Amino acid sequence: MSASCRTHSFFAAAFVENFPLKELAAAYPDAKRSPRDLWFQPASGGVVFVYPFGAVVFLDVAPEVRVAELQRLATARPRLTQAQVLNEELTVREAPEARPDIEEGVLVVDSLSFERASVVALTVAQSAAMDYYERIVDQMFVEADRLASELEKAGTMPMRTRHLLKFIGATVGTRAEVLSVLHLLDMPDAAWDDPGAERIYHKLRAEFDLVDRYHSLELKLRSVQDTLEVITDVARDRRLLLLEATVVLLILLEIVLSLLRH
């Protein structure tokens, strides 16, 4: 990529499912793969980056080619959920002698090498993935608040706790996914050897507000977890109380039956 005045388009799509890169590699024989991503160049030009946390980023890829590549991905992953895809877009403008900066939502750089493009693509992918997890965690936060309100009104929990256990399982799974995906907020390897790439990384991280959003997710997940712990304790205590009451009744029944026999 030259340092002439050019404009580049990054388009990210985040899916519900994660992508096992080793399995996907079979469907993309010409792609390059690393532990962090898989990337290839379509015949029409541009670059496609695929990330294990369920995000795909298109660099300078025409809309119709994006559609075709997403369909190709769906063929490689037949159970891919396409009803909840979240998108993120970013425009990058090359301007000779410019210092990497954000101007009116556009990233301006002096040149966009492949290494720098990979830093941009990863950050845009993280932002799209963050949007997805924010929606999921917000739903969990609302559900936990509803359960807490029911506990406050009734003073106890119903005996049937299957829905509660399923919700706890979903919360634990989501928390594990969020932590496994967002630990990638560590600076990419490509940024360590290029001061310009490092500046791009920090500018984009601030532009997408990734750190604050990550901390917000952590706080909400911790709040949900604390609420569920209280609700679970109440449900367990009620079961223990009923168990103790049953034991007492059985003892009394045994005493009564013993007296009747005599």
C-alpha positions in Angstrom: 0.0 0.0 0.0 1.5 3.3 -1.1 1.6 6.5 0.9 -0.3 8.4 -1.8 -3.6 10.1 -0.9 -5.9 7.1 -0.7 -9.0 6.2 1.3 -9.5 2.8 2.7 -12.6 1.2 4.1 -12.7 -1.3 6.9 -16.0 -3.2 7.5 -16.4 -5.6 10.4 -19.1 -8.2 11.0 -19.4 -10.0 14.4 -21.3 -13.2 14.8 -22.7 -15.1 17.7 -20.4 -18.1 17.2 -16.6 -18.3 17.6 -14.5 -19.4 14.7 -12.0 -22.3 15.1 -9.3 -21.1 12.7 -7.8 -24.6 12.4 -11.1 -25.9 11.1 -11.8 -22.9 8.9 -8.4 -23.2 7.2 -9.6 -26.2 5.3 -12.2 -24.0 3.5 -9.5 -21.3 2.8 -6.5 -23.2 1.4 -4.9 -20.0 0.1 -5.2 -18.1 3.5 -2.4 -17.3 5.9 -3.1 -18.4 9.5 -1.7 -17.3 12.8 -2.9 -18.0 16.4 -4.6 -14.6 16.3 -6.2 -14.5 12.9 -6.7 -16.0 9.4 -6.4 -13.7 6.4 -6.5 -13.9 2.6 -6.9 -11.7 -0.5 -10.0 -12.1 -2.7 -9.4 -12.2 -6.5 -11.1 -8.8 -6.8 -8.7 -7.2 -4.4 -8.6 -6.1 -0.8 -8.0 -8.3 2.3 -10.3 -10.4 4.5 -9.4 -11.0 8.1 -11.1 -13.7 10.2 -10.8 -13.8 14.0 -11.4 -16.7 16.3 -13.8 -14.7 18.5 -16.4 -14.6 15.7 -15.5 -11.5 13.7 -14.7 -10.9 10.1 -13.1 -7.7 8.8 -13.0 -6.6 5.1 -10.4 -4.1 4.0 -11.2 -2.4 0.6 -13.6 -5.2 -0.4 -16.6 -4.3 -2.6 -20.0 -4.9 -1.0 -21.0 -7.6 -3.4 -17.7 -9.5 -2.7 -18.4 -9.1 1.0 -21.8 -10.8 0.6 -20.1 -13.6 -1.4 -17.4 -14.1 1.2 -19.9 -14.2 4.0 -21.9 -16.8 2.1 -18.7 -18.7 1.7 -18.2 -18.5 5.4 -21.7 -19.7 6.1 -21.0 -22.7 3.8 -17.9 -23.5 5.8 -19.8 -23.1 9.1 -23.4 -24.4 8.3 -24.7 -23.5 11.8 -23.6 -19.9 11.5 -26.2 -17.6 13.0 -26.8 -14.6 10.7 -29.8 -13.1 12.4 -27.8 -11.3 15.0 -24.8 -10.0 13.1 -23.4 -6.7 14.3 -21.4 -4.4 12.0 -18.7 -1.8 12.6 -17.1 0.5 9.9 -14.1 2.7 9.8 -12.6 4.9 7.1 -8.8 5.4 6.9 -7.2 8.1 4.9 -3.6 8.2 3.9 -2.0 11.6 3.9 1.8 11.9 3.4 3.6 13.4 6.4 0.5 13.1 8.6 0.8 11.8 12.2 -1.7 9.0 13.0 -4.8 10.7 14.4 -8.6 10.6 14.3 -10.3 13.5 12.4 -14.1 13.6 12.5 -14.3 9.9 12.9 -11.7 9.2 10.1 -8.3 7.6 10.9 -5.6 9.6 9.2 -2.2 8.0 8.7 0.9 8.8 6.7 0.9 5.3 5.2 -1.0 2.1 5.7 1.3 -0.9 5.5 -0.1 -4.4 5.9 1.0 -4.5 9.5 -0.7 -1.3 10.3 -3.8 -2.5 8.5 -3.8 -5.7 10.6 -3.8 -3.5 13.8 -6.7 -1.5 12.5 -8.6 -4.6 11.4 -8.2 -6.2 14.8 -9.3 -3.1 16.7 -12.4 -2.7 14.5 -13.2 -6.4 15.0 -12.9 -6.0 18.8 -15.3 -3.1 18.7 -17.9 -5.1 16.7 -17.5 -8.0 19.1 -17.8 -5.7 22.1 -21.2 -4.4 20.7 -22.5 -8.0 20.6 -21.4 -8.7 24.2 -22.8 -5.4 25.4 -26.2 -6.4 24.1 -26.0 -9.9 25.7 -24.8 -8.6 29.1 -27.4 -5.8 29.1 -30.1 -8.5 28.6 -28.6 -10.5 31.5 -28.5 -7.4 33.7 -32.2 -6.8 33.0 -33.1 -10.4 33.7 -31.1 -10.4 37.0 -32.8 -7.2 38.0 -36.2 -8.9 37.3 -35.3 -11.9 39.5 -34.1 -9.6 42.3 -37.4 -7.6 42.1 -39.4 -10.9 42.4 -37.3 -11.9 45.4 -37.9 -8.5 47.0 -41.7 -8.8 46.5 -42.1 -12.4 47.5 -39.4 -12.7 50.1 -38.5 -16.1 48.7 -37.8 -18.0 45.5 -40.0 -20.6 43.8 -39.1 -24.2 44.3 -38.7 -24.7 40.6 -35.2 -23.4 39.9 -34.5 -24.9 36.5 -34.8 -21.5 34.7 -32.5 -20.0 37.3 -29.8 -22.7 36.8 -30.0 -22.2 33.0 -29.6 -18.5 33.5 -26.6 -19.1 35.8 -25.0 -21.4 33.2 -25.6 -18.8 30.4 -24.0 -16.1 32.6 -20.9 -18.1 33.4 -20.5 -19.1 29.7 -20.8 -15.5 28.6 -18.4 -14.2 31.2 -15.8 -16.8 30.1 -16.3 -15.7 26.4 -16.0 -12.0 27.2 -12.8 -12.5 29.2 -11.3 -14.8 26.5 -12.1 -12.4 23.7 -11.3 -9.1 25.3 -8.0 -10.1 26.7 -6.9 -9.4 23.1 -7.0 -5.7 24.1 -3.4 -6.3 24.8 -1.3 -4.4 22.1 -1.0 -6.4 18.9 2.5 -7.7 18.1 2.6 -5.6 14.9 2.4 -2.4 17.0 5.6 -3.2 19.0 8.0 -2.7 16.2 6.3 0.3 14.5 5.8 3.5 16.6 3.2 4.6 14.0 1.3 1.4 14.4 1.4 1.8 18.2 0.0 5.3 17.9 -2.8 4.0 15.6 -3.6 1.3 18.1 -3.9 3.8 21.0 -5.9 6.2 18.9 -8.4 3.6 17.8 -8.7 2.1 21.2 -9.7 5.6 22.5 -12.0 6.3 19.6 -13.9 3.0 20.1 -13.7 3.5 23.9 -12.7 -0.1 24.3 -11.2 0.0 27.7 -14.1 1.8 29.4 -16.6 -0.5 27.6 -14.6 -3.5 28.8 -14.6 -2.3 32.4 -18.4 -1.6 32.1 -19.0 -5.2 30.9 -16.9 -6.5 33.8 -18.9 -4.5 36.4 -22.2 -5.6 34.9 -21.2 -9.2 34.8 -20.0 -8.9 38.4 -23.3 -7.4 39.5 -25.2 -10.1 37.7 -23.0 -12.7 39.4 -23.5 -11.2 42.9 -27.3 -11.0 42.4 -27.4 -14.7 41.3 -25.3 -15.7 44.3 -27.9 -14.1 46.6 -30.8 -15.6 44.8 -29.2 -19.0 44.7 -28.5 -18.8 48.5 -32.2 -18.0 49.1 -33.4 -20.9 46.9 -31.0 -23.3 48.7 -32.0 -22.1 52.1 -35.7 -22.7 51.3 -35.0 -26.2 50.1 -33.0 -26.9 53.2 -35.9 -25.5 55.4 -38.4 -27.7 53.6 -36.1 -30.7 54.0 -35.7 -30.1 57.7 -39.5 -29.7 58.0 -40.0 -33.0 56.2 -37.6 -34.8 58.5 -39.4 -33.4 61.6 -42.8 -34.4 60.2 -41.5 -37.9 59.5 -40.2 -38.2 63.0 -43.6 -37.0 64.4 -45.4 -39.5 62.2 -43.2 -42.3 63.4 -43.9 -41.3 67.0 -47.7 -41.2 66.4 -47.7 -44.5 64.7 -45.6 -46.0 67.6 -48.2 -44.7 70.1 -51.1 -46.1 68.1 -49.5 -49.5 68.0 -49.3 -49.5 71.8 
